[in-house]
């Protein structure tokens, strides 16, 4: 028999406790990921910027902070792209977009999963 926890575990995927856990470890001087590293691991924009500053080759991306003048911001997008919230886990709000007609709805969905309404539009790599 499958445990009820295992059966429903897919609904509980979250990194929400990573930063508080890192702060607790730091406070009590317990070995583990420190709060700064935990923040970089969770925030895709900080993670991507760290990669770039260290010469790590990553897919081209565009960071979208707000939806004002969105058509201007996305005019040079080459499809397909991946749209994702800047912070999130479990692939919630992530979508592969094949054409401009679907981009706006994907951006809105990704924003709904990000408390700061920050979205990344990223080059799709086959």
Residue pairs with C-beta under 8 A, 6 or more apart in sequence:
13 89
13 90
14 89
14 90
15 41
15 42
15 88
15 89
18 33
18 38
18 41
18 42
19 35
19 38
19 39
19 42
21 32
21 38
22 32
22 33
22 34
22 35
22 37
22 38
23 35
24 30
25 31
25 32
25 33
25 34
26 34
26 35
33 41
39 46
40 46
40 47
40 50
41 47
42 87
42 89
43 86
43 87
44 84
44 85
44 86
44 87
44 120
45 63
45 86
45 118
45 120
48 58
48 61
48 120
51 58
52 58
59 82
59 122
59 123
59 124
59 125
60 122
60 123
61 120
61 121
61 122
61 123
62 73
62 74
62 77
62 120
62 121
62 122
63 86
63 118
63 119
63 120
64 70
64 73
64 74
64 107
64 118
64 119
64 120
64 121
65 116
65 117
65 118
66 117
67 107
67 108
67 111
67 117
70 104
70 107
74 100
74 103
74 121
77 100
77 103
77 121
78 123
79 97
79 98
79 99
79 100
79 124
80 96
80 97
80 98
80 124
81 96
81 97
81 103
81 121
81 122
81 123
81 124
82 94
82 95
82 96
82 97
82 120
82 121
82 122
82 123
82 124
83 94
83 95
83 97
83 103
83 106
83 107
83 109
83 110
83 119
83 120
83 121
83 122
84 93
84 94
84 95
84 110
84 119
84 120
84 122
85 92
85 93
85 94
85 110
85 111
85 113
85 114
85 118
85 119
85 120
86 114
86 116
86 118
86 119
86 120
87 114
87 115
87 116
87 118
88 94
88 113
88 114
92 113
93 109
93 110
93 111
93 112
93 113
93 114
94 110
95 106
95 109
95 110
96 124
97 103
97 106
103 121
107 119
107 121
110 119
110 120
111 117
111 119
